[in-house]
Amino acid sequence: MSTYTVRGSFPARDGPQEFETEVEAPNENVAEERIFSNLGSQHNLKRTQITIDEVAA
């Protein structure tokens, strides 16, 4: 599995909160799904509220 760096943002109380995180996944699509899952559970967000700007290997 490869390590992907994912950058994006989600809405917070003080405006958009940017994030950059690394995740291990077999491909970019799975990396995006893991970000949706992790951020959604940690910050109580829906997938439509999370904006992914870049996925880099």
N, C-alpha and C positions, 0 to 999 in steps of 0.2 A: 504494500500500500504506500501511496505517496502522501506527502504533507502538503496541504494547500493553505495559502493565506487568503482569507476572505475579508473584504472591506465593504462597509455599508453604513446604514444608519437606521434608527427607529425613533419614534416620537417619545419624548420624555416631558416631564413637567416644565422644564426650562427651555423647551425647544428641541430640535433634533439632536439626538445623541449619536455620535459617530463611533464605530467600533472597528477594530482590526484584530482578528483572531486566527490561530492556526488550528487545523483539524486534519486528522489522518483519514483518508478515504481512498477507495479504488479509482474513483474518477470525479470530475467536477460536479456532476449532477448529485452524486451522493454527498459530497461536501456541502453543497447548498442545502440539501435536505437536513443534514445534521445541524447546520446553523439555525434553520427554521425551528427545529425541534428544541435545541438548547436554549435559544433566546426566548422562544415562546414559553417554555416552562419556567425559566428564571425570572422573566419580567412580565409574565401574564399578557403576552402579545399574540395577536393573530398573524398568520402568514402574510396577509395583505398589508399589515402595518410595518413589516420589515422590508427594507430596500437594500438589495445586494448590488453594489456598484462594480466589484471586481473579484474574480477568483483567479489566483495565480499559483502555479506550481512551485 
